[in-house]
Structure formats: structure tokens, C-alpha cells
Amino acid sequence: MEVIAADRENAGKAAVEVHQLSKNYSLSNSQLGRLRHLFGGHKHGPDGGLWALRDVSFSVARGEAFGIIGTNGSGKSTLLQIIAGILRPTSGSAQVSGRLSALLELGAGFSPEFSGRDNVYLNGSLLGLSREEIDSHFAAIEHFAGIGNFIEQPIKTYSTGMVLRLAFAVAAHVDPEVLIVDEALAVGDIAFRQRCMRKIHELRGRGATILFVSHESSDLKALCERCLWLQNGVVQELGEADEVVAKYLSATFHREAQHVPVTVEAAAGEVSDEPPAMLVADFKRNPGGHRYGDRRASIVGGRLLDSSHRRVEAVTLLEAVTLRFSFRVDAEIAAPIAGFLVRNHRGENIFGSNTARENFPLPSMRAGAANNVDFHWTVPALTAGTYQISLGIADGSLEDFRMCDYIEDAIEMKVMAMGELNAKMDSGTDQAYFQLRCAAVTVHRNVAACIVVNKGGSVV
């Protein structure tokens, strides 16, 4: 068993090489049992111990961003701690080539009694930097953390978010050749998360190798080329990030579908007094998109409409549009939620909404019902380009729901810039995340019989 720090000069090797890595924890309550386990491996003891990892193998090329995904308790943190040299494996090896900087457990390596400034120097020295090197980086670390005068206060007086800010600032500004980030960004506010993701992309651009663990699948797909899916310490999938994440999400939805759903009392929602619109029965689905859900309801089509209710594929900034999609109910749904999500070309979530968030609770629906849902919104000031709209129908509440049908990248939307906004968009302004409130939501019910086929075969 070994964890090897390889020479930087060996440029031909992978940045990270993991070979048949396994980790077993003793479950014995006695000191003697734990001692036998430590020196004798998993062969000793009445219970055989707990396997956190079993025969995990993969390699990460220099300059690659590599994602690791899995449920809580799947072995992700154990794997990263072994790669970082914090834990020893039971068997196998983990080899790292280059200076490694890790953001693992929040505040790890920080002394609560030391000031933020002192902890920067402590952390930097643990990473192998001289005092002169830390001096040269300190201003950038202090500016990035943005905690003001708290830099001179003890860490024990910091909030969780402030500890994250300082920890990430140190990890990202010590010129790492390999950077490990383990779910720590989840506790940060959205503005700081954006700043961290920009910094990670910047490090990638410089050739740093990134190992990234996150439950935010959109961040993982936007950043990483490849991904490893761990389940109960065993590799389930290893390959292209988009494919691996899709299989992981699909398995998660299927697993959740096996549980008895929470009964949610459906609140009465208003429906349109206008004549029911025709059911939308087509969409130009991205062939690379994926589909999940228990299919108690199925999305049958979707499209973008302009203010004259004509179908459009290209929109302009600040234009009023309607996103309409149709779904068929195949089994009773107590509390339906219909929603959408817009993503950019990198797979990053830009904005989205749903009927529950818009305070438009839908009434319960029986099998056989068919409905159109219209989301009316104004195109925000997005960078010109192509975006994908994902569609979903779920049952439950915002806090606890089951996905009935989710179609990733169901509709393509091209955004065309104009006038001064065009110049601003082309000036290098960063793309941002934000929430968009819909101007209105309309539901047209019982439109199952309204599919009309033109003579040419197209569906309207």
C-alpha cells in the first residue's frame, strides 16, 4: 500500500494515477481489534471491517478536469483524502505528479486560534511554499477572500462562509499543479460560487489538473471532460462527463421512484378561461440530451412562441416570449409541478422556473388528462448564442418531489443581440447566473384531442 508524490520532472506521466485502490475501516469497538485491523488488514476481526473503496482505478491527464460523482457515503471523500496523502489505503496505490492543493473538509489545516493572516502562512507552508512565496501571493489571497478586517481575527470568529472564502483563496492562489475540490463550494453564496468557478476555469486555462467533486451536476458537466461515478466504494461508470452524469441521475430517479411517495394535498389552481390551445406534439430535441423519470406523466412536445403566438427558434434580447410545452398524464398525480431550465453551451444553468416557484399550484390530475403549460417571460440580457431548454413535470412540492418526466435539452433557443446590448455582450462581459420571474403562467387543460396534422405531415 502506498501514496507516492512523484517528481515534477516526469512530465510524460499522468497527473494522477490510481491503481486498484481499496480502503477498509475496522468496525471493532476494542483497541486490540482496531490494532489487529491496522497491522493485519481486513483478514482479522469478526466483522471484516467496512469497505469504503474497492479496487478503484483511473488516471487523470495533465491539464484535465476530472469529475467524481456519487451519493453521500459512496467513498468520494475517502478517495480524495487518499490522493491528497491524508489517509493510507488498505491496498493499491495513488500517485500524484506535481504540487497538490486540496480543499477537502471545510477549515481543514486551519487553526481556530490563529488569525486569518497566520492561517494563510500556515496553510501555505504546509503546501510547501516559502515565506517569500506566500508574501508574493498574500495580496491576491486577501482580495479574493474578501473578508475585510476579519483577516486579522481568529478563525473561530468566522462564519462557515468566511472560512470557505479563505480556504478556497489559499488553495487556488498557491500555483497548484493539481487542485482537489470536494463539495466545499456548496456552502458558499451564489456570488462567491461564481467567483470560484471562474477561478477554477482560469487554473484550467493555465494547465492545472482539477479533481472536482460536486452534487451540482451542471457545474460538473460544464467543467469536466470525464467523470467517475462511485457507488458503495465501487466504480459504476467512468467516461465522458455528460454520459456518466446522465446515467447517475437516471439511476437516482429510478431509485427514488421505488419509494412510497409523500402524499401532498393539492391546492386549487386557476386555469385559463380562453379556449384550450392545441396540444404541442413535437420538439427539436438535442440528440445528446437525456430523459429521466417514472413516466407517470410524459412530455409530448414543446416550443417557443412570440407575442403573436407564432413558433420561433431565434429570439432577441428583451423580447416577450412564451414557452409552451404539453404533457400527458398516465397515472394520477396529486400535486403536479411543471417547469423548465435554460442552459448555455457549456451546460451551465442560466435560469429557470416552475409552477410551484411561481406560486401557481396545479390541481391534481387523473390518468388520461392532457395539458399545455405556458410560461410567459422576457428574454433577459444574455450573451448572444445558442441555449438549450430542458422541460420537466414532477409530483410533490419544491422540498420533496418525484420526477415524472424530465427531457434534457428539449428545445434549442438562439439568442440574437442587438444595438448597445450587442456591443456590451461582445465586450467580454462575464456570463452570470440569475433567477428569472415569469410574467405569467397559464395552464390549458383537457387538450388531448386537439392534435391536428397538416396535409404535409407536420403537427401543429
C-alpha positions in Angstrom: 0.0 0.0 0.0 1.4 3.4 -0.9 0.7 7.0 -1.7 3.5 8.4 -3.9 4.5 12.0 -4.6 6.2 11.8 -8.0 8.8 14.2 -9.3 7.6 17.2 -11.3 10.2 16.4 -13.9 8.3 13.3 -15.0 6.2 15.3 -17.5 5.2 12.3 -19.5 3.2 10.7 -16.7 -0.4 11.3 -15.8 -1.0 14.0 -13.2 -2.9 11.5 -11.0 -2.7 7.7 -11.3 -4.9 5.5 -9.1 -4.4 1.7 -9.3 -6.7 -0.9 -7.7 -7.2 1.4 -4.7 -9.1 -0.1 -1.7 -9.8 1.2 1.8 -11.2 -0.8 4.7 -12.2 0.6 8.1 -12.4 -1.5 11.2 -15.8 -1.8 12.9 -14.3 -3.2 16.1 -15.1 -1.3 19.4 -11.9 -2.6 21.1 -8.5 -1.0 20.8 -7.0 -4.5 20.4 -9.4 -5.2 17.5 -8.5 -1.9 15.8 -4.8 -2.6 16.3 -5.1 -6.0 14.7 -7.0 -4.5 11.8 -4.4 -1.8 11.3 -1.4 -4.2 11.1 -3.2 -7.3 9.8 -5.6 -5.8 7.2 -9.1 -6.8 6.6 -8.4 -10.5 7.3 -8.6 -10.1 11.1 -11.6 -9.2 13.2 -15.0 -10.7 13.5 -16.7 -8.3 11.1 -14.1 -8.0 8.3 -14.5 -4.2 8.5 -16.2 -1.7 6.2 -15.1 -1.3 2.6 -15.1 2.4 1.7 -13.4 1.7 -1.6 -12.9 -1.5 -3.6 -10.4 -1.8 -6.5 -10.8 1.8 -7.8 -8.6 2.5 -10.8 -8.3 5.6 -13.1 -5.8 8.1 -14.4 -6.1 11.9 -14.9 -4.1 13.5 -17.6 -2.1 16.7 -17.0 -4.4 19.7 -17.5 -7.6 17.7 -17.4 -10.6 18.5 -15.3 -11.9 15.2 -13.9 -15.2 14.9 -12.0 -16.2 12.5 -9.3 -19.9 11.9 -8.5 -21.9 9.7 -6.3 -24.4 9.7 -3.4 -23.4 10.5 0.2 -21.3 7.7 1.6 -20.2 6.4 -1.8 -16.5 6.9 -1.0 -15.7 10.1 -2.8 -14.2 11.9 0.2 -12.2 8.9 1.2 -10.8 8.6 -2.3 -9.7 12.3 -2.4 -8.2 12.1 1.1 -6.0 9.2 0.0 -5.0 11.0 -3.2 -4.1 14.1 -1.0 -2.0 11.9 1.3 -4.2 12.4 4.3 -5.3 8.7 4.5 -3.4 5.5 3.8 -5.1 2.9 1.5 -5.6 -0.7 2.6 -4.2 -1.8 -0.8 -3.4 -0.3 -4.1 -1.7 3.0 -4.9 -2.4 6.7 -5.6 0.3 8.6 -7.4 0.3 12.4 -7.8 2.7 14.3 -10.0 3.1 18.0 -9.2 2.3 20.4 -6.4 -1.1 19.4 -5.0 -3.5 21.8 -3.3 -6.7 20.4 -1.8 -9.9 21.9 -0.5 -11.4 19.0 1.4 -13.2 19.3 4.8 -14.0 22.9 5.4 -11.3 24.5 7.6 -9.0 21.5 7.4 -5.4 22.7 8.0 -6.7 25.9 9.8 -6.0 26.6 13.5 -9.1 28.2 15.1 -7.0 30.2 17.5 -4.8 31.7 14.7 -5.8 34.8 12.7 -6.8 34.5 9.1 -3.4 36.0 8.1 -1.5 33.5 10.3 -3.5 30.6 8.8 -2.7 31.7 5.3 1.0 31.4 6.1 0.4 28.1 8.0 -1.5 26.6 5.1 1.0 27.9 2.5 3.9 26.3 4.4 2.0 23.0 4.6 1.8 23.1 0.8 5.5 23.6 0.5 5.7 27.3 -0.1 8.4 29.5 1.4 7.6 32.6 3.3 8.7 34.8 0.4 6.4 32.9 -2.0 3.5 33.3 0.4 4.3 37.0 0.7 4.0 37.4 -3.1 0.6 35.7 -3.1 -0.9 37.2 0.1 -2.4 40.3 -1.5 -4.2 38.2 -4.1 -5.4 35.8 -1.5 -6.7 38.6 0.8 -8.5 40.3 -2.1 -10.1 37.1 -3.4 -11.4 36.0 0.0 -13.0 39.4 0.5 -13.4 39.1 4.3 -12.1 42.6 5.1 -10.7 43.2 8.6 -11.6 39.7 9.6 -8.3 38.6 8.1 -6.7 39.8 11.4 -9.2 38.0 13.6 -9.1 34.4 14.9 -10.7 31.8 12.6 -13.0 30.7 15.4 -14.8 34.0 15.0 -15.6 33.3 11.3 -18.8 32.2 9.8 -18.8 29.0 7.7 -18.9 31.1 4.5 -15.9 33.1 5.6 -13.9 30.0 6.3 -14.7 28.7 2.8 -13.7 32.0 1.3 -10.3 32.0 2.9 -9.7 28.3 2.4 -10.5 28.4 -1.3 -8.5 31.6 -1.8 -5.4 29.9 -0.3 -5.9 26.6 -2.3 -6.4 28.5 -5.6 -3.5 31.0 -5.3 -0.5 28.8 -4.4 0.1 27.9 -8.1 -1.2 24.3 -7.8 -0.4 21.9 -10.5 -3.2 19.6 -9.1 -6.2 21.1 -7.4 -8.8 19.0 -5.5 -12.2 20.5 -4.6 -14.5 18.3 -2.5 -18.1 19.7 -2.3 -16.9 22.6 -0.2 -18.4 25.2 -2.6 -21.9 24.0 -1.7 -21.8 26.2 1.5 -20.9 29.4 -0.4 -23.3 32.1 -1.6 -24.0 32.2 -5.3 -21.8 35.2 -6.0 -18.8 33.5 -4.4 -19.5 30.2 -6.1 -19.4 32.1 -9.4 -16.1 33.6 -8.5 -14.7 30.2 -7.5 -15.9 28.6 -10.7 -14.2 31.4 -12.8 -11.0 30.8 -10.8 -11.1 27.1 -11.5 -11.6 27.7 -15.2 -8.7 30.1 -15.1 -6.5 27.5 -13.5 -7.6 25.0 -16.1 -6.5 27.5 -18.8 -3.1 27.7 -17.2 -2.8 23.9 -17.5 -3.6 22.9 -13.9 -5.2 19.5 -13.3 -8.6 19.6 -11.5 -10.3 16.9 -9.4 -13.8 18.1 -8.8 -16.5 16.6 -6.5 -19.9 18.2 -6.6 -23.6 17.3 -6.3 -24.3 20.2 -8.7 -24.3 18.2 -11.9 -24.4 21.3 -14.1 -21.1 22.6 -12.6 -19.6 19.2 -13.1 -20.6 18.9 -16.7 -19.6 22.4 -17.5 -16.1 22.0 -16.1 -15.1 18.4 -16.6 -14.3 16.3 -19.7 -14.5 13.0 -17.9 -16.2 11.7 -14.8 -16.1 8.8 -12.4 -19.3 7.5 -10.7 -18.8 5.8 -7.4 -21.4 3.8 -5.6 -20.7 2.0 -2.3 -17.0 2.4 -3.0 -17.1 0.6 -6.3 -16.7 2.2 -9.8 -20.1 2.2 -11.6 -19.1 4.2 -14.7 -16.0 6.0 -16.0 -16.1 8.1 -19.2 -17.4 11.3 -20.8 -18.9 13.6 -18.1 -22.2 14.1 -19.8 -22.9 10.4 -20.3 -21.8 9.4 -16.8 -23.8 12.2 -15.1 -26.8 11.2 -17.2 -26.6 7.5 -16.0 -26.1 8.6 -12.4 -29.1 10.9 -12.5 -31.2 8.2 -14.2 -30.3 5.7 -11.6 -31.1 8.2 -8.8 -34.5 8.9 -10.3 -35.3 5.2 -10.6 -34.2 4.5 -7.0 -36.3 7.4 -5.7 -39.3 6.1 -7.7 -39.2 2.9 -5.7 -40.0 4.7 -2.5 -43.6 5.3 -1.5 -44.4 9.0 -2.4 -45.2 11.5 0.2 -48.9 12.5 -0.1 -49.3 16.2 -0.9 -52.7 17.8 -0.6 -53.2 19.5 -4.0 -54.2 23.2 -3.8 -56.7 24.5 -6.3 -55.1 26.4 -9.1 -56.8 28.7 -11.7 -56.8 27.7 -15.3 -57.2 29.8 -18.4 -60.7 31.0 -19.4 -59.5 31.1 -23.0 -60.3 28.2 -25.4 -57.8 25.4 -24.9 -54.8 25.6 -27.0 -53.8 22.7 -29.2 -51.5 20.2 -27.8 -47.9 20.6 -28.8 -46.7 17.3 -30.0 -43.2 17.9 -31.3 -39.9 19.4 -30.3 -36.5 19.5 -31.8 -34.7 17.5 -29.2 -31.0 17.6 -28.9 -29.8 14.1 -29.7 -27.2 14.3 -26.9 -29.9 15.1 -24.3 -31.2 12.6 -21.8 -34.5 11.7 -20.3 -35.4 10.6 -16.8 -38.5 10.0 -14.7 -41.0 7.4 -13.6 -43.3 8.3 -16.6 -46.5 8.8 -14.6 -46.7 11.8 -16.9 -44.9 12.2 -20.2 -43.9 15.4 -22.0 -45.1 15.1 -25.6 -43.8 18.4 -27.1 -42.7 22.0 -26.6 -41.9 25.2 -28.5 -41.2 28.9 -28.2 -43.8 31.4 -29.3 -43.5 35.1 -30.0 -46.0 37.7 -28.9 -48.2 36.8 -31.9 -48.2 33.1 -30.8 -46.1 32.1 -33.8 -43.4 29.5 -33.4 -39.8 30.9 -33.2 -36.4 29.5 -32.8 -34.4 32.7 -32.6 -35.2 35.4 -30.1 -33.8 38.9 -29.4 -32.9 40.4 -26.0 -35.8 41.8 -24.0 -38.3 40.2 -26.4 -41.5 38.9 -24.8 -41.9 35.1 -25.5 -44.0 32.2 -24.4 -42.5 28.8 -23.6 -45.3 26.2 -24.2 -45.0 22.5 -23.5 -47.5 19.7 -23.3 -47.7 16.7 -21.2 -49.9 13.6 -20.9 -50.9 12.1 -17.5 -50.6 8.3 -17.4 -51.2 7.8 -13.7 -52.8 10.1 -11.1 -50.6 12.9 -9.9 -51.6 14.5 -6.6 -49.6 17.8 -6.9 -48.2 18.4 -10.4 -45.2 20.8 -10.9 -44.3 21.8 -14.4 -41.0 23.6 -15.0 -38.1 24.5 -17.3 -34.4 25.2 -17.2 -32.3 27.2 -19.7 -28.6 26.2 -20.0 -25.8 27.7 -22.1 -23.4 25.9 -24.5 -21.2 24.8 -21.6 -24.1 23.1 -19.8 -24.3 25.8 -17.1 -27.7 26.5 -15.6 -28.6 30.1 -16.5 -32.2 30.5 -15.4 -35.4 28.5 -15.0 -38.7 28.4 -13.1 -41.7 26.1 -12.4 -45.3 26.4 -11.4 -44.6 25.9 -7.7 -42.0 28.6 -7.6 -44.3 31.0 -9.4 -46.9 30.4 -6.7 -49.2 28.7 -9.2 -50.2 25.4 -7.6 -51.7 23.0 -10.1 -54.7 20.8 -9.2 -54.4 17.0 -9.1 -54.7 15.3 -12.4 -56.1 11.9 -13.3 -54.8 9.4 -15.8 -55.8 10.4 -19.4 -55.6 14.1 -18.9 -53.5 16.2 -21.3 -52.4 19.8 -20.7 -50.5 22.7 -22.1 -48.4 24.9 -19.8 -47.4 28.4 -20.9 -44.5 30.3 -19.2 -44.6 33.9 -20.3 -41.2 35.7 -19.8 -39.0 38.4 -21.3 -35.7 37.3 -22.8 -33.0 38.6 -20.3 -29.7 40.2 -21.3 -28.0 37.0 -22.3 -24.8 36.7 -24.3 -25.7 36.1 -27.9 -25.5 32.4 -28.8 -27.3 29.1 -28.6 -29.1 27.9 -25.5 -30.9 24.7 -24.6 -34.2 24.5 -22.7 -34.9 21.4 -20.6 -38.5 20.5 -19.7 -39.9 18.7 -16.6 -43.1 17.5 -14.9 -42.9 16.3 -11.3 -45.3 15.4 -8.4 -44.9 16.8 -4.9 -43.5 20.0 -3.5 -40.3 22.1 -4.0 -38.9 20.4 -0.9 -40.0 16.8 -1.7 -40.9 15.7 -5.2 -40.7 12.8 -7.6 -39.7 13.4 -11.2 -42.3 12.1 -13.7 -40.6 13.1 -16.9 -37.6 15.3 -17.5 -36.2 15.9 -21.0 -32.8 17.4 -21.1 -32.2 20.0 -23.9 -35.6 19.5 -25.4 -35.7 22.9 -27.2 -33.0 24.9 -28.8 -33.1 28.7 -28.4 -30.9 31.1 -30.3 -30.4 34.5 -28.8 -29.5 37.4 -31.1 -28.0 40.5 -29.6 -29.0 44.0 -30.8 -27.8 47.6 -30.6 -25.9 48.7 -27.5 -26.6 45.4 -25.8 -24.8 43.7 -28.6 -21.7 45.8 -28.1 -21.8 45.2 -24.3 -22.2 41.4 -24.9 -19.2 41.4 -27.2 -17.0 43.4 -24.8 -16.0 40.4 -22.8 -18.6 40.7 -20.0 -18.8 37.5 -18.0 -21.9 35.4 -18.2 -23.8 35.4 -15.0 -26.3 33.3 -13.1 -29.6 34.8 -12.0 -33.2 33.9 -11.3 -36.0 35.0 -13.6 -39.5 35.6 -12.5 -42.1 34.7 -15.1 -44.6 37.4 -16.1 -47.4 34.8 -16.0 -48.2 31.1 -16.1 -51.1 29.7 -18.0 -52.4 26.1 -18.0 -54.8 24.9 -20.7 -56.4 21.6 -19.6 -58.0 18.7 -21.5 -56.5 19.2 -24.9 -55.7 15.6 -25.7 -58.0 15.6 -28.7 -56.6 18.8 -30.2 -53.7 17.4 -32.2 -54.2 18.4 -35.8 -51.9 17.0 -38.5 -51.4 19.1 -41.7 -51.5 17.5 -45.1 -47.7 17.8 -45.2 -47.5 15.6 -42.1 -46.3 18.4 -39.7 -48.0 18.7 -36.3 -49.5 22.0 -35.2 
